[in-house]
Every structure is written in C-alpha cells, then in structure tokens.
Amino acid sequence: MYNIKHMTILLIAVFFALGIGIAIGFTANSDKLLVKQQKIIIDQLEENYNRLKESSRMKERQLALFIERQKREYEFLDQSFDILLAGRLQGKKALIIELGSSDKSDEIVDYLEKAGAQIQLITKVNEELDSSDLDVFAEAFATGNIEKLQYLKEAGLIKFIGTYDNLFDFIVLIRNDDKNNPLSAVGKLVKLKPVALVQTSNLPKLDLKDSDRLFYIDNIDTAIGKYKMIISLMNNL
C-alpha cells in the first residue's frame, strides 16, 4: 500500500507529466477536450490523495485507541492476578536460574510467590559464561554434581541465593540477553524437571516449541506473559 510520501512523489511525477502533455497538446493545436480530461484526472488524484491522508489520520487514532485499551487490559490483569491465580502453585517448589545480570528474577519471584510457589534456590549465572560452560553448568545441575557446581561458584561464574538440593518441582530459566543460546542447556535441564524458559519481549525469539515439560514465554515483561507462565506450570505439574 502506498503511504503519503509515496503518493506525494507520484503526484509530483504525474503533474510533471501532465505539464509536458499540456505543452505538447497546445503545440499540436489540440482541442480543449484533452485539457478537460487532464483536469478530471488531476481532480481525481487530489481526491484520492486527500482520502489517503484522512485514512492515515484515522489509522493513527485507531492505533492510539488500541494502545490505550491494551494498557487498561494489562492493568486489569495485574490487579486481578491475586484473585485469579493466588495459591494455584501452592506447595510447589521452584528453582530459579537467571542468565545474565539484569535482575529480572525479583519480579518473577514475586509473581511465583503470589501464586503460592516456594522459591527453593536462585542461581545467578555470570554473563561471561560461554555456551560450553553453560552446558557444563546445566549438566552439573541435572546430575546433581555438587563438586562441579562448587567449582563454578568459586570461579565466580555462578552465585547461589538459597540452598541447593533436588527437592524442587520446576525450574524457571530467565534469559536476559542473546549472548548465549540456552537451548542445549535447556535440553539437559528439562530431563530433570519441567522448565519454563522466559525472556522479555525485546529479545530475539528462539525457535522453540512448548511441550509437556518445556514452556517458552517470550514476553515475561507483560501481564500476559506472567499469566502464561503461571498457567503453563499449573497445567503441567
């Protein structure tokens, strides 16, 4: 579809061509019919141009209304969270793994706790950890290799908040950047417990499909994403 800029350029070109046509017409001593036809074409082009401008204004107003409505709906979801999802994960224990240092875990932990989940352990993974080290970390977690985990901790590559044990029901893996692809690590962790892989909507999406043990939420920064995370866990634990 042409936008206003394209239509303006088109009109300029048409007017230029019509000017040449009129000059040729007069030179060739043509009759007034050609001029009349050209005026009709110009009037139609101007009418279409004005209609396009009005349509663009309407679309801008519709977009503004849509954004405002979406904002109200998100506010409603936030306000209704306690009523709709409170206690839905009661008695379930969570293990949080955060890749990178954006500290998104605080907000996610808050929503999990509102849903009744108990946070057993938060593990913050240093952003300097490359993909191969991330695989080592995931393998150590999946197999309960305390020595490897302790080595990574002493090397400053991971940090524990809480106590590690295998008495948890699910894992939330928070992806804070796109430096490393977590899919290989996720493949190891999902063998241990169900995994919710979450990220904010500004990050590139991963080529990943949900399963009965893996839930991918690519908009955890929105109310919709938080609902999806809780509901996915509810339905599969």
C-alpha positions in Angstrom: 0.0 0.0 0.0 1.3 3.5 -0.8 1.9 5.8 2.1 1.6 9.6 2.0 5.3 10.0 1.0 4.9 7.7 -1.9 1.7 9.3 -3.1 3.2 12.8 -2.9 6.1 11.6 -5.1 3.6 10.0 -7.5 1.6 13.2 -7.7 4.6 15.3 -8.5 5.6 12.9 -11.3 2.0 13.0 -12.6 1.9 16.8 -12.5 5.2 17.0 -14.3 4.0 14.5 -17.0 0.7 16.4 -17.4 2.6 19.7 -17.8 4.6 18.1 -20.7 1.3 16.7 -22.1 -0.4 20.1 -22.0 2.5 21.8 -23.7 2.6 19.2 -26.4 -1.2 19.5 -26.7 -1.1 23.2 -27.2 1.8 22.9 -29.6 -0.1 20.4 -31.6 -3.1 22.7 -31.5 -5.2 20.1 -29.9 -8.7 20.8 -28.7 -10.0 21.6 -25.2 -11.1 18.0 -24.6 -7.6 16.9 -23.7 -7.3 19.8 -21.2 -10.7 18.8 -19.7 -9.7 15.2 -19.4 -6.4 16.1 -17.7 -8.3 18.3 -15.2 -10.6 15.4 -14.4 -7.5 13.2 -13.8 -5.9 15.8 -11.5 -9.1 16.3 -9.5 -9.4 12.5 -9.0 -5.7 12.3 -7.9 -6.2 15.1 -5.5 -9.4 13.5 -4.1 -7.6 10.2 -3.7 -4.6 12.0 -2.0 -6.9 13.7 0.5 -8.7 10.4 1.2 -5.4 8.8 1.8 -4.4 11.5 4.3 -7.7 11.2 6.1 -7.3 7.4 6.2 -3.8 7.8 7.7 -5.1 10.1 10.4 -7.9 7.5 11.2 -5.3 4.7 11.5 -3.2 6.8 13.8 -6.3 7.4 16.0 -7.2 3.7 15.9 -3.7 2.8 16.9 -3.7 5.2 19.8 -7.1 3.8 20.9 -5.8 0.2 20.7 -2.7 1.1 22.7 -4.8 2.7 25.4 -7.2 -0.2 25.5 -4.3 -2.7 25.7 -2.8 -0.6 28.6 -6.2 -0.8 30.5 -6.4 -4.6 29.9 -2.9 -5.1 31.2 -3.7 -3.0 34.3 -6.8 -5.1 34.9 -4.7 -8.3 34.6 -2.2 -7.0 37.1 -4.9 -6.0 39.5 -6.8 -9.3 39.1 -3.7 -11.6 39.5 -4.2 -12.2 43.2 -7.9 -13.1 42.6 -7.4 -15.3 39.6 -4.1 -17.1 40.3 -3.4 -16.8 44.0 -2.5 -20.1 45.5 -2.5 -22.0 42.2 1.1 -23.3 42.8 0.6 -23.8 46.5 3.1 -26.4 47.8 5.3 -26.3 44.7 9.0 -25.6 45.0 10.8 -23.6 42.4 14.4 -23.3 41.3 15.3 -20.0 39.5 18.2 -19.8 37.1 19.0 -16.3 35.8 21.3 -15.9 32.8 23.0 -12.5 32.9 22.8 -9.7 35.3 19.6 -7.8 34.6 18.0 -8.9 37.9 14.6 -9.8 36.4 14.3 -12.6 38.9 12.9 -10.3 41.6 9.7 -9.6 39.7 9.3 -13.2 38.6 9.8 -14.4 42.1 7.2 -12.0 43.3 4.6 -13.5 40.9 5.5 -17.1 41.7 5.2 -16.4 45.4 1.8 -14.7 44.8 0.7 -17.9 43.1 1.8 -19.9 46.2 5.2 -21.3 45.0 8.1 -21.6 47.3 11.4 -20.4 45.9 14.0 -23.0 46.9 17.0 -21.5 45.2 18.0 -18.7 42.9 21.1 -19.2 40.8 22.6 -16.2 39.0 24.8 -17.2 36.1 27.6 -14.8 35.2 27.1 -13.3 31.7 30.8 -14.2 31.0 29.9 -17.9 31.0 30.1 -19.1 27.4 27.8 -21.7 25.8 30.1 -24.6 26.6 30.4 -23.6 30.2 26.6 -23.1 30.3 26.3 -26.7 29.2 28.7 -27.8 31.9 26.6 -25.9 34.5 23.3 -27.4 33.2 24.8 -30.9 33.2 26.0 -30.5 36.8 22.6 -29.3 37.8 20.8 -32.1 36.0 23.0 -34.8 37.6 23.4 -33.1 41.0 27.2 -32.8 40.6 27.9 -30.6 43.7 31.6 -30.6 43.0 31.2 -29.0 39.6 28.7 -26.5 40.9 31.0 -25.6 43.7 33.9 -25.2 41.2 31.8 -22.8 39.1 30.8 -20.9 42.2 34.3 -20.5 43.4 35.3 -19.3 39.9 32.8 -16.5 40.2 30.7 -17.9 37.3 27.6 -18.7 39.3 26.1 -17.4 42.5 23.6 -19.2 44.8 20.9 -17.5 46.8 19.4 -20.3 48.9 20.3 -23.9 49.3 20.8 -26.4 46.5 19.0 -29.7 46.7 16.9 -31.8 44.4 13.7 -31.3 46.3 12.1 -28.9 43.8 9.2 -29.3 41.3 10.1 -27.0 38.4 12.8 -24.7 37.0 12.3 -21.1 35.7 15.2 -20.2 33.4 15.4 -16.4 32.8 17.1 -15.3 29.6 18.4 -11.7 30.0 20.4 -11.3 26.8 21.1 -13.0 23.5 24.9 -13.6 24.0 24.5 -17.4 24.5 21.9 -19.8 23.1 20.4 -21.6 26.1 18.7 -24.4 24.1 21.4 -27.1 24.7 21.3 -26.3 28.5 17.5 -26.4 28.4 17.7 -29.8 26.8 19.7 -31.1 29.8 17.6 -29.3 32.5 14.3 -30.5 31.1 15.3 -34.1 31.7 15.5 -33.2 35.4 12.3 -31.2 35.9 9.8 -29.2 33.9 11.3 -25.9 32.7 9.8 -22.5 32.0 12.2 -20.6 29.8 11.3 -16.9 30.0 12.6 -13.7 28.4 11.5 -10.1 27.8 9.7 -9.2 24.5 12.6 -7.0 23.3 15.0 -10.1 22.9 15.1 -12.1 19.6 12.7 -15.0 19.8 14.1 -18.6 19.9 13.0 -21.3 17.6 11.3 -23.3 20.3 8.0 -25.1 20.8 6.3 -25.9 24.0 6.0 -29.5 25.3 4.6 -31.1 28.4 8.0 -30.3 30.2 9.1 -27.1 28.5 7.2 -23.8 28.3 8.6 -20.9 26.4 7.4 -17.4 27.4 8.8 -14.7 25.2 7.0 -11.7 26.8 7.6 -12.2 30.6 7.7 -8.3 30.9 4.0 -8.2 30.2 1.0 -9.2 32.3 0.0 -11.7 29.6 3.5 -13.4 29.8 3.3 -13.7 33.6 -0.2 -15.3 33.3 1.1 -17.7 30.7 4.0 -18.8 32.9 1.8 -19.5 35.9 -1.0 -21.2 33.9 1.6 -23.4 32.0 3.1 -24.5 35.3 -0.4 -25.1 36.8 -1.5 -27.3 34.0 1.7 -29.4 33.8 2.8 -30.0 37.4 
